[in-house]
Amino acid sequence: MLAALDHVQLAAPPGAEDALRAFYTGALGMTEIPKPPVLAARGGCWFRAGSVQLHVGVEHDFRPAKKAHPGLRVTGIDALAARLTAHGAPVNWDDDLPGHRRFYSEDPAGNRLEFLQPH
């Protein structure tokens, strides 16, 4: 039986780790968590905020996900949108989900991210 979502894995091209660290820790305020040594040798980086974990792995023939995405529930959605804009990330508001305010953005590798807050 499923008990919880442990993490979401995204991909990025080789060498993108520094830009991803700046985005996920700087723009989103997440904390980088260490990867086990055998996995760290493969590149990529892992991040956490509370119980939310995002893992970004290196994919040599990387193409960003334009439709698939994690949906991240947030508080203070307007402040987050302003923070992402200040870090140069796109913020595209979408009013199509009843009962929620939400927008989409992208990480430095071009992966789509959804941020939503219930009304």
N, CA and C atoms as an extended XYZ file, in Angstrom:
357
Properties=species:S:1:pos:R:3:atomname:S:1:resname:S:1:resid:I:1 pbc="F F F"
N         0.829       -1.187        0.000 N   MET     1
C         0.000        0.000        0.000 CA  MET     1
C         0.875        1.253        0.000 C   MET     1
N         0.443        2.252       -0.727 N   LEU     2
C         1.153        3.531       -0.729 CA  LEU     2
C         0.925        4.244        0.595 C   LEU     2
N         1.971        4.830        1.135 N   ALA     3
C         1.864        5.535        2.407 CA  ALA     3
C         2.121        7.034        2.268 C   ALA     3
N         3.011        7.421        1.358 N   ALA     4
C         3.355        8.829        1.181 CA  ALA     4
C         4.191        8.981       -0.075 C   ALA     4
N         4.279       10.186       -0.559 N   LEU     5
C         5.190       10.493       -1.658 CA  LEU     5
C         6.540       10.830       -1.046 C   LEU     5
N         7.562       10.077       -1.403 N   ASP     6
C         8.888       10.278       -0.823 CA  ASP     6
C         9.618       11.454       -1.469 C   ASP     6
N         9.630       11.524       -2.800 N   HIS     7
C        10.306       12.605       -3.505 CA  HIS     7
C         9.822       12.653       -4.943 C   HIS     7
N        10.164       13.723       -5.616 N   VAL     8
C         9.937       13.864       -7.057 CA  VAL     8
C        11.304       14.006       -7.697 C   VAL     8
N        11.524       13.261       -8.778 N   GLN     9
C        12.796       13.322       -9.506 CA  GLN     9
C        12.608       14.148      -10.768 C   GLN     9
N        13.470       15.131      -10.946 N   LEU    10
C        13.546       15.908      -12.171 CA  LEU    10
C        14.896       15.614      -12.810 C   LEU    10
N        15.060       16.010      -14.036 N   ALA    11
C        16.329       15.793      -14.733 CA  ALA    11
C        16.908       17.134      -15.158 C   ALA    11
N        18.192       17.127      -15.437 N   ALA    12
C        18.902       18.317      -15.897 CA  ALA    12
C        20.113       17.864      -16.700 C   ALA    12
N        20.651       18.755      -17.522 N   PRO    13
C        21.840       18.380      -18.292 CA  PRO    13
C        23.082       18.358      -17.414 C   PRO    13
N        24.116       17.645      -17.835 N   PRO    14
C        25.375       17.651      -17.087 CA  PRO    14
C        25.885       19.078      -16.894 C   PRO    14
N        26.427       19.357      -15.713 N   GLY    15
C        27.014       20.661      -15.436 CA  GLY    15
C        26.029       21.732      -14.978 C   GLY    15
N        24.752       21.388      -14.799 N   ALA    16
C        23.739       22.379      -14.411 CA  ALA    16
C        23.609       22.548      -12.901 C   ALA    16
N        24.371       21.789      -12.130 N   GLU    17
C        24.179       21.762      -10.676 CA  GLU    17
C        24.289       23.136      -10.011 C   GLU    17
N        25.255       23.957      -10.381 N   ASP    18
C        25.410       25.260       -9.721 CA  ASP    18
C        24.196       26.146       -9.955 C   ASP    18
N        23.681       26.180      -11.167 N   ALA    19
C        22.478       26.972      -11.466 CA  ALA    19
C        21.266       26.418      -10.731 C   ALA    19
N        21.178       25.103      -10.633 N   LEU    20
C        20.065       24.490       -9.901 CA  LEU    20
C        20.150       24.796       -8.417 C   LEU    20
N        21.343       24.744       -7.858 N   ARG    21
C        21.527       25.087       -6.433 CA  ARG    21
C        21.085       26.530       -6.173 C   ARG    21
N        21.492       27.444       -7.036 N   ALA    22
C        21.117       28.851       -6.871 CA  ALA    22
C        19.600       29.014       -6.925 C   ALA    22
N        18.951       28.297       -7.805 N   PHE    23
C        17.501       28.400       -7.936 CA  PHE    23
C        16.777       27.762       -6.758 C   PHE    23
N        17.068       26.502       -6.495 N   TYR    24
C        16.304       25.787       -5.469 CA  TYR    24
C        16.609       26.271       -4.053 C   TYR    24
N        17.846       26.666       -3.778 N   THR    25
C        18.138       27.181       -2.442 CA  THR    25
C        17.893       28.687       -2.367 C   THR    25
N        18.312       29.427       -3.386 N   GLY    26
C        18.161       30.883       -3.365 CA  GLY    26
C        16.753       31.349       -3.647 C   GLY    26
N        16.195       30.959       -4.774 N   ALA    27
C        14.868       31.443       -5.163 CA  ALA    27
C        13.754       30.753       -4.381 C   ALA    27
N        13.867       29.446       -4.167 N   LEU    28
C        12.797       28.716       -3.484 CA  LEU    28
C        13.034       28.523       -1.993 C   LEU    28
N        14.236       28.811       -1.501 N   GLY    29
C        14.510       28.696       -0.075 CA  GLY    29
C        14.601       27.267        0.431 C   GLY    29
N        14.856       26.319       -0.459 N   MET    30
C        15.017       24.926       -0.043 CA  MET    30
C        16.432       24.728        0.498 C   MET    30
N        16.644       23.617        1.157 N   THR    31
C        17.961       23.252        1.670 CA  THR    31
C        18.495       22.097        0.841 C   THR    31
N        19.758       22.204        0.430 N   GLU    32
C        20.357       21.063       -0.270 CA  GLU    32
C        20.653       19.972        0.752 C   GLU    32
N        20.315       18.752        0.410 N   ILE    33
C        20.607       17.615        1.277 CA  ILE    33
C        21.626       16.726        0.574 C   ILE    33
N        22.513       16.099        1.338 N   PRO    34
C        23.562       15.288        0.714 CA  PRO    34
C        22.993       14.035        0.061 C   PRO    34
N        23.558       13.711       -1.075 N   LYS    35
C        23.236       12.451       -1.734 CA  LYS    35
C        24.170       11.378       -1.183 C   LYS    35
N        23.726       10.143       -1.137 N   PRO    36
C        24.653        9.070       -0.762 CA  PRO    36
C        25.848        9.067       -1.718 C   PRO    36
N        27.056        8.772       -1.241 N   PRO    37
C        28.251        8.870       -2.083 CA  PRO    37
C        28.154        8.137       -3.422 C   PRO    37
N        27.587        6.954       -3.443 N   VAL    38
C        27.496        6.222       -4.708 CA  VAL    38
C        26.601        6.953       -5.706 C   VAL    38
N        25.577        7.654       -5.210 N   LEU    39
C        24.695        8.421       -6.094 CA  LEU    39
C        25.284        9.791       -6.425 C   LEU    39
N        26.019       10.386       -5.500 N   ALA    40
C        26.639       11.692       -5.741 CA  ALA    40
C        27.622       11.626       -6.901 C   ALA    40
N        28.254       10.472       -7.091 N   ALA    41
C        29.211       10.315       -8.191 CA  ALA    41
C        28.543       10.465       -9.559 C   ALA    41
N        27.232       10.320       -9.605 N   ARG    42
C        26.485       10.441      -10.873 CA  ARG    42
C        26.136       11.887      -11.207 C   ARG    42
N        26.400       12.814      -10.277 N   GLY    43
C        26.019       14.209      -10.488 CA  GLY    43
C        24.614       14.463       -9.974 C   GLY    43
N        24.143       15.671      -10.196 N   GLY    44
C        22.821       16.056       -9.731 CA  GLY    44
C        22.861       16.547       -8.301 C   GLY    44
N        21.695       16.896       -7.765 N   CYS    45
C        21.584       17.400       -6.400 CA  CYS    45
C        20.174       17.192       -5.879 C   CYS    45
N        20.074       17.122       -4.550 N   TRP    46
C        18.801       16.886       -3.878 CA  TRP    46
C        18.491       18.072       -2.978 C   TRP    46
N        17.180       18.379       -2.851 N   PHE    47
C        16.736       19.520       -2.065 CA  PHE    47
C        15.540       19.132       -1.207 C   PHE    47
N        15.383       19.866       -0.084 N   ARG    48
C        14.268       19.615        0.830 CA  ARG    48
C        13.752       20.940        1.386 C   ARG    48
N        12.433       20.974        1.586 N   ALA    49
C        11.762       22.043        2.337 CA  ALA    49
C        10.660       21.359        3.120 C   ALA    49
N        10.818       21.269        4.432 N   GLY    50
C         9.854       20.511        5.236 CA  GLY    50
C         9.864       19.057        4.803 C   GLY    50
N         8.699       18.527        4.486 N   SER    51
C         8.608       17.133        4.050 CA  SER    51
C         8.718       16.975        2.534 C   SER    51
N         8.885       18.075        1.820 N   VAL    52
C         8.966       18.045        0.348 CA  VAL    52
C        10.414       17.828       -0.074 C   VAL    52
N        10.646       16.811       -0.900 N   GLN    53
C        11.978       16.581       -1.472 CA  GLN    53
C        11.904       16.598       -2.986 C   GLN    53
N        12.835       17.327       -3.596 N   LEU    54
C        13.027       17.312       -5.046 CA  LEU    54
C        14.434       16.819       -5.315 C   LEU    54
N        14.552       15.802       -6.140 N   HIS    55
C        15.849       15.277       -6.553 CA  HIS    55
C        16.036       15.659       -8.013 C   HIS    55
N        17.195       16.176       -8.338 N   VAL    56
C        17.509       16.509       -9.727 CA  VAL    56
C        18.697       15.662      -10.139 C   VAL    56
N        18.476       14.828      -11.136 N   GLY    57
C        19.516       13.941      -11.627 CA  GLY    57
C        20.008       14.359      -12.996 C   GLY    57
N        21.223       13.967      -13.313 N   VAL    58
C        21.832       14.292      -14.607 CA  VAL    58
C        21.354       13.304      -15.655 C   VAL    58
N        20.933       13.855      -16.772 N   GLU    59
C        20.501       13.058      -17.928 CA  GLU    59
C        21.283       13.571      -19.138 C   GLU    59
N        22.094       12.713      -19.716 N   HIS    60
C        22.999       13.164      -20.776 CA  HIS    60
C        22.289       13.632      -22.034 C   HIS    60
N        21.159       13.043      -22.387 N   ASP    61
C        20.400       13.514      -23.554 CA  ASP    61
C        19.162       14.286      -23.087 C   ASP    61
N        19.363       15.156      -22.101 N   PHE    62
C        18.296       15.880      -21.415 CA  PHE    62
C        17.451       16.728      -22.354 C   PHE    62
N        16.152       16.668      -22.121 N   ARG    63
C        15.176       17.586      -22.698 CA  ARG    63
C        14.221       17.958      -21.561 C   ARG    63
N        13.983       19.250      -21.319 N   PRO    64
C        13.138       19.638      -20.183 CA  PRO    64
C        11.703       19.156      -20.340 C   PRO    64
N        11.095       18.832      -19.224 N   ALA    65
C         9.685       18.454      -19.213 CA  ALA    65
C         8.854       19.721      -19.391 C   ALA    65
N         8.061       19.791      -20.424 N   LYS    66
C         7.235       20.972      -20.685 CA  LYS    66
C         5.805       20.787      -20.206 C   LYS    66
N         5.339       19.554      -20.065 N   LYS    67
C         3.993       19.281      -19.569 CA  LYS    67
C         4.045       18.631      -18.185 C   LYS    67
N         4.837       17.580      -18.042 N   ALA    68
C         4.964       16.911      -16.745 CA  ALA    68
C         5.601       17.878      -15.755 C   ALA    68
N         5.150       17.809      -14.490 N   HIS    69
C         5.666       18.751      -13.492 CA  HIS    69
C         5.262       18.318      -12.097 C   HIS    69
N         6.029       18.729      -11.083 N   PRO    70
C         5.551       18.588       -9.712 CA  PRO    70
C         4.611       19.747       -9.411 C   PRO    70
N         3.573       19.478       -8.647 N   GLY    71
C         2.678       20.508       -8.139 CA  GLY    71
C         3.039       20.763       -6.692 C   GLY    71
N         3.513       21.941       -6.387 N   LEU    72
C         4.015       22.262       -5.055 CA  LEU    72
C         3.045       23.198       -4.346 C   LEU    72
N         2.418       22.711       -3.271 N   ARG    73
C         1.496       23.533       -2.486 CA  ARG    73
C         2.314       24.496       -1.644 C   ARG    73
N         1.903       25.768       -1.666 N   VAL    74
C         2.669       26.814       -0.997 CA  VAL    74
C         1.765       27.673       -0.115 C   VAL    74
N         2.380       28.464        0.733 N   THR    75
C         1.731       29.553        1.446 CA  THR    75
C         2.410       30.830        0.967 C   THR    75
N         1.700       31.937        0.998 N   GLY    76
C         2.301       33.199        0.557 CA  GLY    76
C         2.622       33.189       -0.924 C   GLY    76
N         1.664       32.803       -1.748 N   ILE    77
C         1.934       32.612       -3.182 CA  ILE    77
C         2.368       33.900       -3.881 C   ILE    77
N         1.817       35.042       -3.467 N   ASP    78
C         2.219       36.302       -4.104 CA  ASP    78
C         3.672       36.643       -3.797 C   ASP    78
N         4.080       36.428       -2.555 N   ALA    79
C         5.472       36.685       -2.187 CA  ALA    79
C         6.411       35.740       -2.930 C   ALA    79
N         5.989       34.483       -3.085 N   LEU    80
C         6.822       33.530       -3.830 CA  LEU    80
C         6.942       33.942       -5.289 C   LEU    80
N         5.838       34.359       -5.886 N   ALA    81
C         5.883       34.810       -7.281 CA  ALA    81
C         6.835       35.995       -7.428 C   ALA    81
N         6.776       36.933       -6.498 N   ALA    82
C         7.679       38.090       -6.543 CA  ALA    82
C         9.126       37.657       -6.371 C   ALA    82
N         9.361       36.714       -5.489 N   ARG    83
C        10.723       36.217       -5.247 CA  ARG    83
C        11.286       35.538       -6.496 C   ARG    83
N        10.476       34.709       -7.152 N   LEU    84
C        10.928       34.045       -8.372 CA  LEU    84
C        11.197       35.062       -9.478 C   LEU    84
N        10.313       36.042       -9.613 N   THR    85
C        10.519       37.098      -10.612 CA  THR    85
C        11.827       37.834      -10.347 C   THR    85
N        12.100       38.136       -9.086 N   ALA    86
C        13.346       38.827       -8.725 CA  ALA    86
C        14.574       37.991       -9.062 C   ALA    86
N        14.435       36.666       -9.068 N   HIS    87
C        15.541       35.777       -9.430 CA  HIS    87
C        15.564       35.476      -10.928 C   HIS    87
N        14.716       36.146      -11.714 N   GLY    88
C        14.728       35.985      -13.160 CA  GLY    88
C        13.956       34.786      -13.674 C   GLY    88
N        13.170       34.136      -12.824 N   ALA    89
C        12.383       32.976      -13.252 CA  ALA    89
C        11.027       33.456      -13.771 C   ALA    89
N        10.484       32.803      -14.787 N   PRO    90
C         9.171       33.201      -15.288 CA  PRO    90
C         8.073       32.850      -14.289 C   PRO    90
N         7.022       33.653      -14.283 N   VAL    91
C         5.828       33.392      -13.471 CA  VAL    91
C         4.628       33.559      -14.389 C   VAL    91
N         3.930       32.460      -14.640 N   ASN    92
C         2.765       32.465      -15.527 CA  ASN    92
C         1.538       32.017      -14.747 C   ASN    92
N         0.686       32.994      -14.394 N   TRP    93
C        -0.502       32.708      -13.599 CA  TRP    93
C        -1.521       31.933      -14.421 C   TRP    93
N        -2.278       31.073      -13.741 N   ASP    94
C        -3.306       30.245      -14.378 CA  ASP    94
C        -4.494       30.165      -13.429 C   ASP    94
N        -5.669       30.550      -13.897 N   ASP    95
C        -6.876       30.582      -13.073 CA  ASP    95
C        -7.801       29.400      -13.335 C   ASP    95
N        -7.326       28.344      -13.964 N   ASP    96
C        -8.200       27.259      -14.389 CA  ASP    96
C        -8.493       26.196      -13.340 C   ASP    96
N        -7.876       26.248      -12.176 N   LEU    97
C        -8.117       25.244      -11.140 CA  LEU    97
C        -9.009       25.840      -10.055 C   LEU    97
N       -10.288       25.445      -10.008 N   PRO    98
C       -11.204       26.016       -9.023 CA  PRO    98
C       -10.681       25.827       -7.593 C   PRO    98
N       -10.876       26.874       -6.780 N   GLY    99
C       -10.502       26.801       -5.376 CA  GLY    99
C        -9.037       27.041       -5.099 C   GLY    99
N        -8.271       27.409       -6.117 N   HIS   100
C        -6.827       27.601       -5.946 CA  HIS   100
C        -6.353       28.830       -6.711 C   HIS   100
N        -5.288       29.426       -6.203 N   ARG   101
C        -4.483       30.363       -6.985 CA  ARG   101
C        -3.240       29.582       -7.365 C   ARG   101
N        -2.823       29.726       -8.606 N   ARG   102
C        -1.632       28.985       -9.015 CA  ARG   102
C        -0.917       29.678      -10.153 C   ARG   102
N         0.377       29.328      -10.255 N   PHE   103
C         1.182       29.773      -11.389 CA  PHE   103
C         2.182       28.687      -11.730 C   PHE   103
N         2.717       28.804      -12.930 N   TYR   104
C         3.766       27.906      -13.398 CA  TYR   104
C         5.054       28.699      -13.541 C   TYR   104
N         6.159       28.017      -13.343 N   SER   105
C         7.474       28.596      -13.534 CA  SER   105
C         8.375       27.518      -14.118 C   SER   105
N         9.651       27.819      -14.232 N   GLU   106
C        10.643       26.860      -14.737 CA  GLU   106
C        11.909       26.983      -13.919 C   GLU   106
N        12.588       25.853      -13.719 N   ASP   107
C        13.907       25.909      -13.100 CA  ASP   107
C        14.936       26.258      -14.177 C   ASP   107
N        16.202       26.459      -13.837 N   PRO   108
C        17.206       26.847      -14.829 CA  PRO   108
C        17.404       25.832      -15.958 C   PRO   108
N        17.001       24.569      -15.740 N   ALA   109
C        17.115       23.564      -16.794 CA  ALA   109
C        15.893       23.565      -17.711 C   ALA   109
N        14.871       24.347      -17.357 N   GLY   110
C        13.667       24.420      -18.172 CA  GLY   110
C        12.556       23.485      -17.731 C   GLY   110
N        12.719       22.815      -16.587 N   ASN   111
C        11.656       21.948      -16.079 CA  ASN   111
C        10.482       22.782      -15.586 C   ASN   111
N         9.275       22.383      -15.955 N   ARG   112
C         8.053       23.059      -15.538 CA  ARG   112
C         7.771       22.755      -14.064 C   ARG   112
N         7.379       23.790      -13.317 N   LEU   113
C         7.026       23.673      -11.906 CA  LEU   113
C         5.699       24.375      -11.684 C   LEU   113
N         4.784       23.734      -10.960 N   GLU   114
C         3.508       24.355      -10.614 CA  GLU   114
C         3.506       24.698       -9.119 C   GLU   114
N         3.057       25.904       -8.800 N   PHE   115
C         2.935       26.363       -7.423 CA  PHE   115
C         1.478       26.724       -7.202 C   PHE   115
N         0.877       26.145       -6.154 N   LEU   116
C        -0.540       26.402       -5.917 CA  LEU   116
C        -0.849       26.590       -4.453 C   LEU   116
N        -1.867       27.416       -4.215 N   GLN   117
C        -2.318       27.710       -2.859 CA  GLN   117
C        -3.840       27.673       -2.862 C   GLN   117
N        -4.443       26.840       -1.992 N   PRO   118
C        -5.904       26.829       -1.917 CA  PRO   118
C        -6.426       28.175       -1.437 C   PRO   118
N        -7.627       28.550       -1.906 N   HIS   119
C        -8.274       29.787       -1.424 CA  HIS   119
C        -8.643       29.629        0.018 C   HIS   119
